[in-house]
Structure formats: C-alpha cells, structure tokens
Amino acid sequence: MDRMIAYCGLVCTECPAYVATQSGEAAALQRVAEMWSQQFNETITADDCVCDGCLTTTRLGSYCRVCEIRACGVQRVVVNCAYCDDYGCEKLTKFWAFAPEAKATLEGIRVGL
C-alpha cells in the first residue's frame, strides 16, 4: 500500500484510526477510541475514529474534519504542506511541537522538490 502523507506530515496510512477503518473491524475502532480517550483525556467514540485519511473527501475522523492545517492545505490546493509557499507557517510549527515526526516527513519531501 502506498503511504498517504497528510497535509501536516503525519502518515495517514500508519494512523491507528485509518488502519482500523480499513480493516472494517468495529472492535479495532473501539480499541482506538479507548486508547485516544485515555491519551487525550476526553471522550472519543469509535465513530469519531472512522477515517479514510485526510487527503480524501469521504470519511474523515472527527479531528481531521476540523483540522486547521488540513483546511488550509485544501484551500491552497497543495499535495501537502511541503509544497506550500508558506511552508513552516505558525500552524505547522505549533503542531510540530507535538509531532516532530511530521516535520521530519515534510522536510524529507522538500529535499526532493
């Protein structure tokens, strides 16, 4: 399977919600919801986790539906933020503080541009 790189640099195809959605197993989605509910200290349901990746226009997880970075990438019509003229914007740098692996992914893409 090809890797799907989200606008922010996370790898959608490695996300537990994406993997659980693609498996079609309700129990897998429930496990992701329970894990994230504990991790983020909020109530997350299995339905919140159903996601086909942030580059799609079909099923999006509850976070992806409201993600500012995704909304910006869609508006700018870029493959992901590595291709944006404003690369390294404030939205991304704030996010990278919590997800440095996303920055590394986008930096790797920019090297090849």
Steps between C-alpha positions, in 0.01 A plus 500: 500500500623848415563737789248782531670810641261739671529875440679533836750222430345220704471174310127427478558141391686435828235663719317253727162650401575461129626143547194408708264660248657315208479169688125544534514366855274685744702361793819653359334842477375461857855423620633814328221708657580366846874555454454859380239577767760414762787669318319828439281489813176550309217282377569366153265251340565234239297711255740792562784276383357390165740650246622436147787747536502878492564521126163346425165669482309199628520380860710726720573449867349758732834678547579508127164663428597804710878505449624850408804361320286272284255781423787727395655232278166430332444873443850545353463187286836350599593133521616565855663787687847417363379646169363822651662840438443580870668178620591517866206726587383554856233227476764243406763605751246480784398153384857380463560566869270201561587297190867544399472191278259696279761771449761239410266353238432838338869596513580177316247586231638854463852363439368331187320809366 
